[in-house]
């Protein structure tokens, strides 16, 4: 019931400002045990799931969520996502069923984390997801090896914040 879980997470916030934020947030939540279980691979901006992108498209096509394009440059578009009125009605109706209550219970622990990730600095979130992708287990090594990132990408202390954020989602994927 991945479509329900994704719609439920999106419904918990006013808006998700980009697909990239959705990709990184869901990746980190899955590492913490979130039941979505989308397959990820390493992409240009960190972990990326074609499966999750397809779910977003399906929810948009069904008018459960609404994606609003925002032109950022000549060939750069960011999509803002929010739940629709119809989406809220579908969620509420489904959650009245025994199956819906079971699925709601499975996603409920991850809603506060999703809300926090939705407020996180986008660069820190992208770095955290990438660091988490590379460093499964040894956080001592992660901090040592990311020192090289810091020399290449000087962005205040955002890399250290990203490592700290990644550590918070250190469960298994």
Phi and psi restraints in degrees (value plus and minus 20) as a CYANA .aco file:
   2 UNK   PHI     -79.1   -39.1
   2 UNK   PSI     -56.4   -16.4
   3 UNK   PHI     -83.8   -43.8
   3 UNK   PSI     -59.7   -19.7
   4 UNK   PHI     -83.1   -43.1
   4 UNK   PSI     -69.4   -29.4
   5 UNK   PHI     -80.0   -40.0
   5 UNK   PSI     -62.7   -22.7
   6 UNK   PHI     -85.2   -45.2
   6 UNK   PSI     -65.5   -25.5
   7 UNK   PHI     -81.9   -41.9
   7 UNK   PSI     -58.4   -18.4
   8 UNK   PHI     -84.3   -44.3
   8 UNK   PSI     -63.3   -23.3
   9 UNK   PHI     -82.2   -42.2
   9 UNK   PSI     -66.7   -26.7
  10 UNK   PHI     -82.5   -42.5
  10 UNK   PSI     -56.3   -16.3
  11 UNK   PHI     -88.6   -48.6
  11 UNK   PSI     -36.1     3.9
  12 UNK   PHI     -99.6   -59.6
  12 UNK   PSI     -28.3    11.7
  13 UNK   PHI    -147.6  -107.6
  13 UNK   PSI     142.3   182.3
  14 UNK   PHI     -85.2   -45.2
  14 UNK   PSI     -60.0   -20.0
  15 UNK   PHI    -184.8  -144.8
  15 UNK   PSI     128.9   168.9
  16 UNK   PHI    -127.7   -87.7
  16 UNK   PSI     103.3   143.3
  17 UNK   PHI     -95.9   -55.9
  17 UNK   PSI     -29.1    10.9
  18 UNK   PHI    -186.0  -146.0
  18 UNK   PSI     137.6   177.6
  19 UNK   PHI     -86.1   -46.1
  19 UNK   PSI     -53.5   -13.5
  20 UNK   PHI     -81.5   -41.5
  20 UNK   PSI     -61.8   -21.8
  21 UNK   PHI     -82.1   -42.1
  21 UNK   PSI     -61.6   -21.6
  22 UNK   PHI     -81.3   -41.3
  22 UNK   PSI     -65.8   -25.8
  23 UNK   PHI     -78.8   -38.8
  23 UNK   PSI     -69.1   -29.1
  24 UNK   PHI     -90.9   -50.9
  24 UNK   PSI     -60.0   -20.0
  25 UNK   PHI     -83.6   -43.6
  25 UNK   PSI     -66.2   -26.2
  26 UNK   PHI     -85.1   -45.1
  26 UNK   PSI     -59.5   -19.5
  27 UNK   PHI     -77.8   -37.8
  27 UNK   PSI     -69.8   -29.8
  28 UNK   PHI     -85.2   -45.2
  28 UNK   PSI     -60.0   -20.0
  29 UNK   PHI     -82.4   -42.4
  29 UNK   PSI     -60.1   -20.1
  30 UNK   PHI     -82.3   -42.3
  30 UNK   PSI     -57.8   -17.8
  31 UNK   PHI     -82.9   -42.9
  31 UNK   PSI     -47.6    -7.6
  32 UNK   PHI    -109.6   -69.6
  32 UNK   PSI     -17.7    22.3
  33 UNK   PHI      88.5   128.5
  33 UNK   PSI     -15.8    24.2
  34 UNK   PHI     -77.7   -37.7
  34 UNK   PSI     117.5   157.5
  35 UNK   PHI     -95.5   -55.5
  35 UNK   PSI     -21.0    19.0
  36 UNK   PHI     -77.3   -37.3
  36 UNK   PSI     -66.3   -26.3
  37 UNK   PHI      34.6    74.6
  37 UNK   PSI      30.0    70.0
  38 UNK   PHI    -103.1   -63.1
  38 UNK   PSI     124.9   164.9
  39 UNK   PHI     -97.0   -57.0
  39 UNK   PSI     116.8   156.8
  40 UNK   PHI    -143.0  -103.0
  40 UNK   PSI     131.7   171.7
  41 UNK   PHI    -154.2  -114.2
  41 UNK   PSI     143.0   183.0
  42 UNK   PHI    -100.8   -60.8
  42 UNK   PSI     107.6   147.6
  43 UNK   PHI    -144.6  -104.6
  43 UNK   PSI    -198.6  -158.6
  44 UNK   PHI     -74.1   -34.1
  44 UNK   PSI     -62.9   -22.9
  45 UNK   PHI    -121.4   -81.4
  45 UNK   PSI       7.0    47.0
  46 UNK   PHI      82.7   122.7
  46 UNK   PSI    -182.3  -142.3
  47 UNK   PHI     -78.1   -38.1
  47 UNK   PSI     116.0   156.0
  48 UNK   PHI    -160.2  -120.2
  48 UNK   PSI     120.7   160.7
  49 UNK   PHI    -141.6  -101.6
  49 UNK   PSI      96.3   136.3
  50 UNK   PHI     -85.4   -45.4
  50 UNK   PSI     -53.6   -13.6
  51 UNK   PHI     -82.6   -42.6
  51 UNK   PSI     -64.8   -24.8
  52 UNK   PHI     -84.4   -44.4
  52 UNK   PSI     -61.6   -21.6
  53 UNK   PHI     -78.2   -38.2
  53 UNK   PSI     -60.5   -20.5
  54 UNK   PHI     -84.9   -44.9
  54 UNK   PSI     -59.7   -19.7
  55 UNK   PHI     -82.8   -42.8
  55 UNK   PSI     -61.5   -21.5
  56 UNK   PHI     -80.8   -40.8
  56 UNK   PSI     -66.1   -26.1
  57 UNK   PHI     -80.2   -40.2
  57 UNK   PSI     -62.5   -22.5
  58 UNK   PHI     -83.5   -43.5
  58 UNK   PSI     -64.6   -24.6
  59 UNK   PHI     -84.2   -44.2
  59 UNK   PSI     -56.9   -16.9
  60 UNK   PHI     -88.0   -48.0
  60 UNK   PSI     -65.0   -25.0
  61 UNK   PHI     -83.1   -43.1
  61 UNK   PSI     -52.4   -12.4
  62 UNK   PHI    -105.6   -65.6
  62 UNK   PSI     -19.1    20.9
  63 UNK   PHI      42.3    82.3
  63 UNK   PSI       9.3    49.3
  64 UNK   PHI    -102.5   -62.5
  64 UNK   PSI     -60.6   -20.6
  65 UNK   PHI    -139.5   -99.5
  65 UNK   PSI     142.4   182.4
  66 UNK   PHI    -142.5  -102.5
  66 UNK   PSI     107.4   147.4
  67 UNK   PHI    -124.8   -84.8
  67 UNK   PSI     106.7   146.7
  68 UNK   PHI    -130.2   -90.2
  68 UNK   PSI      97.4   137.4
  69 UNK   PHI     -93.8   -53.8
  69 UNK   PSI     122.2   162.2
  70 UNK   PHI    -148.9  -108.9
  70 UNK   PSI      95.2   135.2
  71 UNK   PHI     -93.7   -53.7
  71 UNK   PSI      97.6   137.6
  72 UNK   PHI    -121.1   -81.1
  72 UNK   PSI     -39.4     0.6
  73 UNK   PHI    -186.9  -146.9
  73 UNK   PSI    -192.9  -152.9
  74 UNK   PHI     -73.9   -33.9
  74 UNK   PSI     -66.1   -26.1
  75 UNK   PHI    -148.2  -108.2
  75 UNK   PSI       6.5    46.5
  76 UNK   PHI    -139.0   -99.0
  76 UNK   PSI     100.3   140.3
  77 UNK   PHI    -146.3  -106.3
  77 UNK   PSI     114.8   154.8
  78 UNK   PHI    -130.9   -90.9
  78 UNK   PSI     119.9   159.9
  79 UNK   PHI    -129.5   -89.5
  79 UNK   PSI      99.3   139.3
  80 UNK   PHI    -110.9   -70.9
  80 UNK   PSI     114.9   154.9
  81 UNK   PHI    -138.7   -98.7
  81 UNK   PSI     119.6   159.6
  82 UNK   PHI    -170.8  -130.8
  82 UNK   PSI     137.6   177.6
  83 UNK   PHI     -93.2   -53.2
  83 UNK   PSI     125.6   165.6
  84 UNK   PHI    -114.1   -74.1
  84 UNK   PSI     151.0   191.0
  85 UNK   PHI     -80.4   -40.4
  85 UNK   PSI     -64.5   -24.5
  86 UNK   PHI     -80.8   -40.8
  86 UNK   PSI     -61.6   -21.6
  87 UNK   PHI     -79.6   -39.6
  87 UNK   PSI     -64.8   -24.8
  88 UNK   PHI     -81.9   -41.9
  88 UNK   PSI     -60.1   -20.1
  89 UNK   PHI     -84.5   -44.5
  89 UNK   PSI     -62.4   -22.4
  90 UNK   PHI     -84.3   -44.3
  90 UNK   PSI     -64.7   -24.7
  91 UNK   PHI     -81.1   -41.1
  91 UNK   PSI     -68.9   -28.9
  92 UNK   PHI     -80.4   -40.4
  92 UNK   PSI     -61.8   -21.8
  93 UNK   PHI     -84.4   -44.4
  93 UNK   PSI     -66.8   -26.8
  94 UNK   PHI     -82.3   -42.3
  94 UNK   PSI     -59.1   -19.1
  95 UNK   PHI     -90.4   -50.4
  95 UNK   PSI     -29.7    10.3
  96 UNK   PHI    -101.8   -61.8
  96 UNK   PSI     -37.1     2.9
  97 UNK   PHI    -104.1   -64.1
  97 UNK   PSI     136.7   176.7
  98 UNK   PHI     -77.7   -37.7
  98 UNK   PSI     -61.3   -21.3
  99 UNK   PHI     -83.7   -43.7
  99 UNK   PSI     -63.1   -23.1
 100 UNK   PHI     -81.9   -41.9
 100 UNK   PSI     -58.9   -18.9
 101 UNK   PHI     -85.6   -45.6
 101 UNK   PSI     -57.1   -17.1
 102 UNK   PHI     -84.7   -44.7
 102 UNK   PSI     -66.7   -26.7
 103 UNK   PHI     -86.5   -46.5
 103 UNK   PSI     -56.5   -16.5
 104 UNK   PHI     -83.0   -43.0
 104 UNK   PSI     -62.0   -22.0
 105 UNK   PHI     -83.0   -43.0
 105 UNK   PSI     -53.8   -13.8
 106 UNK   PHI     -91.0   -51.0
 106 UNK   PSI     -51.4   -11.4
 107 UNK   PHI    -114.9   -74.9
 107 UNK   PSI     -41.5    -1.5
 108 UNK   PHI     -71.8   -31.8
 108 UNK   PSI     -62.0   -22.0
 109 UNK   PHI     -84.8   -44.8
 109 UNK   PSI     -38.3     1.7
 110 UNK   PHI    -116.0   -76.0
 110 UNK   PSI     -29.4    10.6
 111 UNK   PHI     -85.0   -45.0
 111 UNK   PSI     -65.9   -25.9
 112 UNK   PHI     -80.6   -40.6
 112 UNK   PSI     -57.4   -17.4
 113 UNK   PHI     -86.1   -46.1
 113 UNK   PSI     -61.1   -21.1
 114 UNK   PHI     -82.4   -42.4
 114 UNK   PSI     -61.6   -21.6
 115 UNK   PHI     -80.3   -40.3
 115 UNK   PSI     -61.3   -21.3
 116 UNK   PHI     -86.2   -46.2
 116 UNK   PSI     -63.5   -23.5
 117 UNK   PHI     -84.0   -44.0
 117 UNK   PSI     -52.7   -12.7
 118 UNK   PHI     -87.0   -47.0
 118 UNK   PSI     -41.2    -1.2
 119 UNK   PHI    -117.5   -77.5
 119 UNK   PSI     -28.4    11.6
 120 UNK   PHI     -88.9   -48.9
 120 UNK   PSI     128.2   168.2
 121 UNK   PHI     -75.5   -35.5
 121 UNK   PSI     111.4   151.4
 122 UNK   PHI     -81.0   -41.0
 122 UNK   PSI     -58.8   -18.8
 123 UNK   PHI     -87.2   -47.2
 123 UNK   PSI     -62.4   -22.4
 124 UNK   PHI     -83.0   -43.0
 124 UNK   PSI     -61.7   -21.7
 125 UNK   PHI     -82.8   -42.8
 125 UNK   PSI     -64.0   -24.0
 126 UNK   PHI     -83.2   -43.2
 126 UNK   PSI     -64.6   -24.6
 127 UNK   PHI     -83.9   -43.9
 127 UNK   PSI     -62.9   -22.9
 128 UNK   PHI     -80.8   -40.8
 128 UNK   PSI     -64.2   -24.2
 129 UNK   PHI     -84.0   -44.0
 129 UNK   PSI     -59.5   -19.5
 130 UNK   PHI     -89.0   -49.0
 130 UNK   PSI     -63.8   -23.8
 131 UNK   PHI     -80.9   -40.9
 131 UNK   PSI     -64.8   -24.8
 132 UNK   PHI     -82.3   -42.3
 132 UNK   PSI     -57.1   -17.1
 133 UNK   PHI     -83.0   -43.0
 133 UNK   PSI     -62.0   -22.0
 134 UNK   PHI     -99.6   -59.6
 134 UNK   PSI     -53.8   -13.8
 135 UNK   PHI    -133.4   -93.4
 135 UNK   PSI      68.8   108.8
 136 UNK   PHI    -116.3   -76.3
 136 UNK   PSI      79.7   119.7
 137 UNK   PHI      98.3   138.3
 137 UNK   PSI     -90.3   -50.3
 138 UNK   PHI    -111.0   -71.0
 138 UNK   PSI      74.3   114.3
 139 UNK   PHI     -93.5   -53.5
 139 UNK   PSI     -42.6    -2.6
 140 UNK   PHI     -82.8   -42.8
 140 UNK   PSI     -65.9   -25.9
 141 UNK   PHI     -84.0   -44.0
 141 UNK   PSI     -56.8   -16.8
 142 UNK   PHI     -80.5   -40.5
 142 UNK   PSI     -65.1   -25.1
 143 UNK   PHI     -87.8   -47.8
 143 UNK   PSI     -58.3   -18.3
 144 UNK   PHI     -87.0   -47.0
 144 UNK   PSI     -68.3   -28.3
 145 UNK   PHI     -91.9   -51.9
 145 UNK   PSI     -48.6    -8.6
 146 UNK   PHI     -95.7   -55.7
 146 UNK   PSI     -28.6    11.4
 147 UNK   PHI     -78.3   -38.3
 147 UNK   PSI     -54.0   -14.0
 148 UNK   PHI     -84.6   -44.6
 148 UNK   PSI     -59.2   -19.2
 149 UNK   PHI     -78.9   -38.9
 149 UNK   PSI     -62.9   -22.9
 150 UNK   PHI     -80.8   -40.8
 150 UNK   PSI     -58.3   -18.3
 151 UNK   PHI     -88.3   -48.3
 151 UNK   PSI     -54.3   -14.3
 152 UNK   PHI    -101.3   -61.3
 152 UNK   PSI     -64.3   -24.3
 153 UNK   PHI    -134.6   -94.6
 153 UNK   PSI      64.1   104.1
 154 UNK   PHI     -99.7   -59.7
 154 UNK   PSI      88.6   128.6
 155 UNK   PHI    -156.1  -116.1
 155 UNK   PSI      44.0    84.0
 156 UNK   PHI      35.0    75.0
 156 UNK   PSI    -149.2  -109.2
 157 UNK   PHI    -126.5   -86.5
 157 UNK   PSI       2.7    42.7
 158 UNK   PHI     -85.7   -45.7
 158 UNK   PSI     -50.5   -10.5
 159 UNK   PHI     -86.1   -46.1
 159 UNK   PSI     -62.3   -22.3
 160 UNK   PHI     -84.8   -44.8
 160 UNK   PSI     -58.0   -18.0
 161 UNK   PHI     -83.1   -43.1
 161 UNK   PSI     -58.8   -18.8
 162 UNK   PHI     -85.0   -45.0
 162 UNK   PSI     -62.0   -22.0
 163 UNK   PHI     -82.5   -42.5
 163 UNK   PSI     -63.7   -23.7
 164 UNK   PHI     -81.2   -41.2
 164 UNK   PSI     -64.2   -24.2
 165 UNK   PHI     -83.3   -43.3
 165 UNK   PSI     -64.5   -24.5
 166 UNK   PHI     -79.8   -39.8
 166 UNK   PSI     -59.8   -19.8
 167 UNK   PHI     -81.7   -41.7
 167 UNK   PSI     -50.6   -10.6
 168 UNK   PHI     -88.6   -48.6
 168 UNK   PSI     -34.5     5.5
 169 UNK   PHI    -141.3  -101.3
 169 UNK   PSI      22.7    62.7
 170 UNK   PHI    -104.0   -64.0
 170 UNK   PSI      -8.1    31.9
 171 UNK   PHI     -84.3   -44.3
 171 UNK   PSI    -195.8  -155.8
 172 UNK   PHI    -107.6   -67.6
 172 UNK   PSI     130.6   170.6
